[in-house]
Amino acid sequence: MKKLFALLMVLSLALALVPASLAEGNVLRYGTDAEPVGFDPHTISAVASMRMIGQIYNTLVDVDENLNVVPELAASWEQPDDQTYIFHLLDNVTFHNGRKMTAEDVKYSFDRILDPATGALGNSSSYVGDIASVEVLDELTVKITLKTINAPFLANLSSSYCSIVAKEVVEANEGSLLRADAGTGPYTLGEWVPDNHVTVNAYPGYFDEKGKATFDAIEFYVMPDTAARLAALRTGSVDLIVADTAMLDLIGGDDLQVISYQSRNYTGLFMNVQKAPFDNPLVRQAINLALDREEIIELAFNGKAALSGFVPASLGHWAVDVSQNEYYTQNIEKARELLAQAGYPNGFDCVITVGLLDSIRDTGMVVQAQLEQIGIRAEVQNEEQAQYVADWSAHNYQIMVCQNGAGSDPSRAVAFFFKTGSSANIQDYSNPRVDELCELAVATSDTAKREAYYKEAIELILNDCIVAIVASPQEYFLASPALKGFAPNASNANNFSGVTLEK
C-alpha cells in the first residue's frame, strides 16, 4: 500500500508540473533535471541554462561532431595572416526583434565580451580574450585582429560564450540578458516560470531552412526528481527527458527510446588551494590516492562512465591515458602517510560542496565514505542551483564536485580551467610552467608541437593534484517512441533541427 501511495504521489507531481494548457499544438515537452539560472550567453555556463541558450542564439561558426569548423552566421572567412580573420556574414539574418544583423552587431558583441565589466566567460585566451581589435569593413564584413597567434581561435568562436547579440536589447535591459532575448536562433525566449518551466517559441524569420524550428514551441519542464521525470514520460506528459544511468534499470518493459552519446564532459573533485589544508600538495596527493575511482563510477554512474582526466578520451589524440598516473590507483596506506607528513595524522574536517546533478551529488557521497578511510571527516553540503553556481563563481568552497565540459580543443580543457587567472580556474591554481605551455600551444598551428605542449601541461596539473577527476560519463535521454530524428552528440546535445513528433 505504501509503495502504491508513493507511486501515485510521484505521478501526481509529474502531472502537476506539466499544465495541460501548455501541452497543445506542435509542442515538444522536455523534462529537464535543473532550474536555469538565466539566459545571458556571455556570462552563463550552467548546463540547465545552456539548453535554452542554444535554441536562442547563434555564433559566427559552429563545430560539427567530428570537430570540424563549419559556417553559421558567417557564410565564409579568410585568414590573410596568422593573426587576422575576415568574416563575410550571411545577408538574411535577423534578430528576434526583426532587425537585420550586420557587422556592427558582431563588433558590439565582441566588445561586450571583452569588457571586464561584463564578466564574460569568453574573455580569456581559451576563447576570444586575445582579440586586439574588431573592425567593421562594410555592412556584412568584419575583421578581427588578434594580439598574438591563437591556433584554436576559429573553433573557440563556436562556443555560446561568443554568441552574437543585439545591442539595443542589451541596453533596454540595463546591460543584462539574464531574462532577455537578444538572439538570432530558431527559437525565441517565451515564458519563464521559475521552478516550473521555460518556453521557447519558433522564430518564423530564422535564416537557415535546414535548421528551422520544426516545433511551434519547446517547453522545458524543471523536474529535479528522477522518478517524477520518468513518470511524466511514461504517462505522456512529456516527450523527452534528461536521464541518468539509474533510470536504465527501471524501464524494462517500457516502450521508450534510450538515446545516448559519449560526452566530452568529466566529473571530479576540485580543491581550493587558497584554503588550508588544500594549499598543501601532500594533502591533495593523499585525497587523490584515497579515491577508488572504479567504485565511484559503479555507484555514482551505474557503471556507465569511463575513467578519465580533464581531457577525456573523446578529444582523441589530445587525451592522456590517466590510468598510468600514480595518483589514479588507490593506495590507502600511502595516503595516510602523506597526511601524517602534512601534519594531519588524525585527519581533519572539511566540507564537500555538491549540487546541480544527481551524479555530482552521488559522487560526493561516495567520496565522503572513501575519505573517511584516511581520517578525513567530510560533510557533504548539497546546495540549490543558484547557491551552487554562486559559490562556484566566488570560489567559495573547500572541495567542490563539478561536471565540466572539455570543449572541442585542449585550449579550453587545459588553459580555461587551469591557467593563472582564468575565469574558470575556481581552484585558484597557478603554475608558471603550465601558463607558459598554454601560451606556447596557442601560438603555433603545428599540431605535433601543440600536442607536446599540452601533454606536458596535463602531466604537471595531474601531478600537482589540484583536481581529482574521476570519469567522463555517457549522457542519456529517454524519449517517447513518437520522437523522431533526435541524434545528440558531444558538440550539440540539444540539437532539435529536423526533429519531429509523430502524432
C-alpha positions in Angstrom: 0.0 0.0 0.0 2.9 2.4 0.9 4.6 1.7 -2.5 1.3 2.3 -4.3 0.8 5.6 -2.4 4.3 6.7 -3.2 3.8 5.9 -6.9 0.6 7.9 -7.0 2.3 10.8 -5.4 5.1 10.8 -8.0 2.5 10.6 -10.8 0.6 13.5 -9.3 3.7 15.5 -9.1 4.7 14.7 -12.7 1.3 15.7 -14.0 1.2 18.9 -11.9 4.5 20.0 -13.4 3.0 19.9 -16.9 -0.1 22.1 -17.2 -2.5 20.8 -19.9 -3.0 24.3 -21.2 0.6 24.4 -22.4 0.7 21.0 -24.0 -1.3 21.9 -27.1 -0.2 22.2 -30.8 3.0 21.1 -32.2 5.0 21.3 -29.0 7.9 19.3 -27.7 7.7 18.9 -24.0 11.2 18.3 -22.5 11.7 17.2 -18.8 15.0 18.6 -17.6 16.8 18.0 -14.3 17.6 21.5 -13.1 16.4 25.1 -13.0 18.1 27.5 -15.4 19.9 30.5 -13.8 19.4 32.9 -16.7 20.0 33.2 -20.4 22.9 35.5 -21.0 25.1 33.6 -23.4 28.2 35.6 -22.5 28.0 35.1 -18.7 26.2 31.8 -18.1 27.8 28.4 -18.1 25.1 26.3 -16.2 24.0 23.3 -18.3 20.4 23.9 -17.4 20.6 27.3 -19.0 22.6 26.3 -22.0 19.8 24.0 -23.2 17.7 27.1 -23.9 20.6 29.4 -24.9 21.5 27.0 -27.7 18.0 27.5 -29.2 18.0 31.3 -28.9 21.5 32.3 -30.0 23.9 31.7 -32.9 27.7 32.1 -33.3 29.8 33.1 -36.3 30.9 29.4 -36.8 30.0 26.0 -35.4 31.8 22.8 -34.8 30.4 19.5 -36.1 30.5 16.2 -34.3 33.9 15.5 -35.9 35.3 18.8 -34.5 35.4 20.4 -38.0 34.7 24.2 -38.0 31.7 24.9 -40.2 29.8 28.2 -41.1 26.9 29.6 -39.1 26.3 33.3 -39.1 29.4 33.7 -41.2 29.0 32.4 -44.7 32.8 32.3 -45.2 36.0 33.6 -43.8 39.6 34.2 -44.9 42.9 34.5 -43.0 45.3 36.9 -44.6 47.9 36.1 -41.9 48.2 34.2 -38.6 46.6 36.9 -36.5 43.9 38.3 -38.8 40.5 36.8 -39.7 38.0 38.4 -42.1 34.4 37.1 -41.8 31.8 37.5 -44.5 28.3 37.4 -42.9 25.1 36.0 -44.2 22.8 38.6 -45.7 19.5 37.2 -44.4 19.9 37.0 -40.6 17.6 38.9 -38.4 17.4 39.3 -34.6 14.2 38.2 -32.9 13.1 41.9 -32.8 13.1 41.8 -36.6 16.2 43.9 -37.2 18.8 42.7 -39.7 22.1 41.5 -38.2 25.1 43.4 -39.5 28.9 43.6 -38.9 28.2 46.3 -36.3 26.5 43.6 -34.2 29.5 41.4 -34.4 31.7 44.2 -33.3 29.3 45.1 -30.4 29.1 41.5 -29.3 32.9 41.1 -29.0 33.3 44.5 -27.4 30.8 43.4 -24.8 32.6 40.1 -24.2 36.0 41.9 -23.9 34.6 44.5 -21.5 35.8 43.4 -18.0 32.6 44.9 -16.5 30.5 42.2 -18.3 32.2 39.3 -16.5 32.1 37.4 -19.8 33.3 33.8 -19.7 34.7 34.2 -23.2 37.2 36.9 -22.1 40.2 34.6 -21.9 42.8 33.3 -24.3 40.9 30.0 -24.2 38.1 31.8 -26.1 38.5 35.3 -27.5 40.4 37.2 -24.9 43.4 37.6 -27.3 41.4 39.9 -29.7 43.3 43.1 -30.3 40.6 44.8 -32.4 37.3 44.2 -34.2 36.8 46.4 -37.3 33.7 46.8 -39.5 34.8 46.8 -43.1 31.3 47.0 -44.6 27.7 46.0 -43.6 28.5 42.3 -43.9 32.2 42.1 -43.4 34.2 42.3 -40.2 37.9 41.9 -39.5 39.2 40.5 -36.2 42.8 41.0 -35.4 44.5 39.1 -32.6 47.2 40.3 -30.2 49.1 37.0 -30.8 48.6 33.8 -32.8 45.9 31.7 -31.3 45.6 28.4 -33.1 42.2 27.3 -31.9 40.6 30.7 -32.3 38.2 29.6 -35.0 37.0 26.6 -33.0 36.7 28.9 -29.9 34.2 31.1 -31.8 31.7 28.2 -31.8 31.1 28.5 -28.1 27.9 30.1 -27.0 30.1 32.4 -24.9 30.8 34.0 -28.3 27.1 34.5 -29.4 26.2 37.5 -31.4 23.7 39.7 -29.6 21.6 42.8 -30.4 22.9 46.0 -28.8 19.5 47.7 -28.4 18.1 44.7 -26.4 21.1 44.6 -24.1 20.7 48.4 -23.5 17.0 48.1 -23.0 17.6 45.6 -20.2 20.3 47.7 -18.4 23.1 45.6 -19.7 21.8 42.2 -18.6 20.5 39.4 -20.7 19.6 37.1 -17.9 15.9 37.4 -18.6 16.0 38.9 -22.1 16.3 37.6 -25.7 18.9 39.3 -28.0 19.4 36.4 -30.3 19.0 35.2 -33.9 18.3 31.5 -33.2 15.5 29.2 -34.4 13.5 29.8 -31.2 12.7 32.9 -29.1 12.6 33.2 -25.4 9.0 32.9 -24.2 7.6 32.4 -20.7 9.8 31.5 -17.7 8.0 30.3 -14.6 10.7 29.7 -12.0 10.8 26.1 -10.6 8.3 25.0 -13.3 9.1 25.6 -16.9 10.7 27.7 -19.7 9.1 28.0 -23.1 10.9 28.9 -26.3 8.8 29.7 -29.4 9.6 29.1 -33.0 11.0 32.2 -34.8 9.5 32.3 -38.3 12.2 34.6 -39.6 15.1 32.2 -38.9 17.7 32.4 -41.7 18.6 28.7 -42.1 16.0 26.5 -43.7 17.8 23.3 -42.6 18.0 24.5 -39.0 14.5 26.0 -38.9 12.3 25.1 -35.9 10.1 22.0 -36.5 8.1 22.7 -33.4 5.8 25.6 -32.6 7.4 25.6 -29.2 9.7 23.7 -26.9 8.6 23.6 -23.2 11.5 22.8 -20.8 10.0 21.5 -17.6 12.1 21.6 -14.4 11.9 18.1 -12.8 14.9 17.6 -10.5 13.3 14.3 -9.2 14.2 11.5 -11.5 11.1 9.4 -10.6 8.9 12.4 -11.5 10.6 12.8 -14.8 10.3 9.1 -15.7 6.6 9.1 -14.5 5.9 12.1 -16.7 7.4 10.4 -19.7 5.5 7.2 -19.1 2.2 9.0 -18.8 2.8 11.0 -22.0 3.0 14.3 -20.1 6.4 14.9 -21.7 8.1 13.6 -24.8 11.7 13.6 -23.8 13.6 13.6 -20.6 17.2 14.0 -19.4 18.0 10.6 -18.0 20.7 9.1 -15.8 22.1 5.6 -15.6 19.9 4.5 -12.7 16.8 5.1 -14.8 18.0 2.5 -17.3 17.4 -0.3 -14.8 13.8 0.9 -14.3 12.4 0.9 -17.9 12.5 -2.9 -18.5 9.2 -3.4 -20.4 8.6 0.3 -21.3 8.2 1.2 -24.9 10.7 4.0 -24.6 13.7 5.1 -26.7 17.1 5.1 -25.0 19.3 7.7 -26.7 22.9 8.2 -25.7 26.3 9.6 -26.7 29.8 9.8 -25.2 30.2 13.2 -23.8 33.3 15.4 -23.6 32.3 16.2 -20.0 34.0 15.0 -16.9 33.2 14.9 -13.2 35.7 15.3 -10.4 36.8 17.0 -7.1 38.2 20.5 -7.3 40.2 21.6 -4.4 40.6 25.3 -3.4 44.3 25.9 -3.0 43.7 29.2 -1.3 42.1 27.4 1.7 44.1 25.3 4.2 44.7 22.4 4.2 44.3 22.2 0.5 47.1 24.6 -0.1 49.4 21.7 0.9 50.2 19.4 -2.0 50.7 16.4 0.3 47.0 16.7 1.4 45.9 16.9 -2.3 48.0 13.9 -3.1 46.5 11.9 -0.2 43.0 12.7 -1.3 43.7 11.5 -4.9 45.2 8.3 -3.5 42.3 7.7 -1.2 39.8 7.5 -4.1 38.7 4.3 -5.7 37.5 5.7 -9.0 36.1 2.5 -10.3 33.9 2.3 -7.2 32.7 5.9 -7.8 31.9 5.0 -11.5 30.0 2.0 -10.4 28.0 3.7 -7.6 27.6 7.2 -8.9 27.3 6.5 -12.6 25.9 3.0 -12.5 29.0 1.8 -14.3 28.1 3.9 -17.4 31.2 6.2 -17.5 34.8 5.9 -18.5 37.8 6.6 -16.2 39.0 10.0 -17.3 41.2 13.0 -16.8 40.2 16.6 -17.6 41.0 15.9 -21.3 38.7 13.0 -21.9 39.3 10.2 -24.5 36.5 11.7 -26.7 39.0 14.5 -27.5 41.1 11.9 -29.4 44.8 12.4 -29.8 44.8 15.3 -27.3 43.9 13.0 -24.4 46.3 11.4 -21.9 45.9 7.8 -20.6 45.4 8.7 -16.9 45.2 5.0 -15.8 49.1 5.2 -15.9 49.3 8.1 -13.5 50.3 7.1 -10.0 47.6 9.1 -8.3 44.8 7.2 -10.2 45.5 4.0 -8.3 44.0 3.8 -4.8 46.6 3.4 -2.0 45.2 4.0 1.4 48.4 3.3 3.3 50.4 5.8 1.2 47.5 8.3 1.6 47.7 8.1 5.4 51.4 8.5 5.3 51.1 11.7 3.2 48.5 13.1 5.6 50.8 12.5 8.5 53.7 14.1 6.7 51.4 17.1 6.1 50.8 17.4 9.8 47.4 15.7 9.9 48.0 12.2 11.4 44.4 12.2 12.7 42.9 13.6 9.5 40.7 16.8 9.5 37.2 18.1 9.0 36.1 19.6 5.7 33.1 20.3 3.5 32.4 18.8 0.1 30.0 21.1 -1.9 27.7 19.4 -4.3 24.7 20.4 -6.4 23.1 20.6 -9.9 23.2 17.0 -10.9 22.4 13.6 -9.3 25.8 12.3 -10.5 27.5 15.2 -8.7 25.6 14.5 -5.5 26.2 10.8 -5.7 29.9 11.3 -6.3 30.1 13.5 -3.2 28.5 10.8 -1.1 30.8 8.0 -2.3 33.9 10.2 -1.9 32.8 11.1 1.7 32.9 7.4 2.6 36.2 6.8 0.8 38.0 9.8 2.5 36.8 8.5 5.9 39.3 5.6 5.4 42.2 8.0 5.7 40.7 10.1 8.6 39.2 12.9 6.6 35.8 13.7 8.0 33.8 15.3 5.2 30.4 16.9 5.4 28.5 16.8 2.1 26.8 20.1 1.6 24.0 19.8 -1.1 23.2 23.2 -2.4 20.4 24.6 -4.5 21.3 25.5 -8.1 21.6 29.3 -7.6 23.8 28.9 -4.5 26.0 26.3 -6.1 26.6 28.5 -9.1 27.3 31.5 -6.9 29.8 29.6 -4.8 31.5 28.2 -7.9 31.8 31.8 -9.2 33.1 33.2 -5.9 35.4 30.2 -5.3 33.6 29.8 -2.0 34.3 26.2 -1.2 36.9 23.8 0.2 36.2 20.8 -2.1 33.6 21.1 -4.8 32.4 18.2 -7.0 31.9 19.6 -10.5 31.0 18.5 -14.0 32.9 20.4 -16.6 32.9 20.4 -20.4 36.3 19.9 -22.1 35.2 21.6 -25.2 36.5 21.0 -28.7 40.1 21.9 -28.2 42.6 21.4 -25.3 42.9 25.2 -25.1 39.6 25.0 -23.2 40.3 21.8 -21.4 43.6 23.0 -20.1 44.0 26.8 -20.2 40.4 27.7 -19.4 40.4 25.7 -16.2 44.0 25.8 -15.1 45.8 28.9 -16.4 46.6 31.5 -13.8 43.7 34.0 -13.5 41.4 32.2 -15.9 37.7 32.8 -15.2 37.0 29.0 -14.8 40.1 28.4 -12.6 38.0 28.1 -9.5 40.7 26.3 -7.6 42.9 29.4 -7.9 45.8 27.2 -9.2 48.9 28.9 -10.5 51.9 27.1 -12.1 54.2 29.3 -14.3 55.3 26.4 -16.4 51.6 25.4 -17.1 51.0 29.1 -18.1 54.0 29.1 -20.4 53.0 25.8 -22.1 49.5 27.1 -22.7 50.9 30.2 -24.3 53.2 28.2 -26.5 50.4 25.8 -27.5 48.1 28.6 -28.8 50.9 30.4 -30.6 51.6 27.6 -33.1 49.4 25.9 -35.7 51.8 22.9 -35.7 49.6 20.1 -34.3 52.5 17.9 -33.1 54.0 20.8 -31.2 50.6 21.8 -29.6 50.1 18.2 -28.6 53.5 18.0 -26.9 53.0 21.3 -25.0 49.5 20.3 -23.8 50.6 16.8 -22.7 53.4 18.3 -20.6 50.9 20.7 -19.1 48.4 18.0 -18.4 51.0 15.8 -16.6 52.1 18.8 -14.5 48.5 19.5 -13.4 47.8 15.8 -12.7 50.9 15.6 -10.5 50.1 18.8 -8.7 46.9 17.0 -7.7 44.8 20.2 -8.0 41.9 18.2 -9.0 40.8 14.6 -8.6 39.0 13.8 -11.9 37.0 10.6 -11.8 35.1 9.9 -15.0 33.7 11.0 -18.3 30.0 9.9 -18.4 27.8 8.6 -21.1 24.9 11.0 -21.4 21.4 9.6 -21.7 18.0 10.7 -22.8 14.7 8.7 -22.7 12.1 9.6 -25.3 8.6 8.7 -26.4 8.6 6.3 -29.4 6.9 9.2 -31.3 10.0 11.3 -31.2 11.9 11.0 -34.5 15.3 12.3 -35.6 16.8 13.3 -32.3 20.5 12.5 -32.5 22.5 14.3 -29.8 26.3 14.4 -29.9 29.1 15.9 -27.8 29.2 19.0 -30.0 25.5 19.6 -29.7 23.4 17.6 -27.2 20.3 19.7 -27.7 20.0 20.0 -31.5 16.3 19.8 -32.4 16.8 20.6 -36.1 14.8 18.2 -38.1 13.3 16.5 -35.0 9.6 15.7 -35.2 6.8 14.1 -33.2 4.6 11.5 -34.8 1.0 12.1 -33.7 
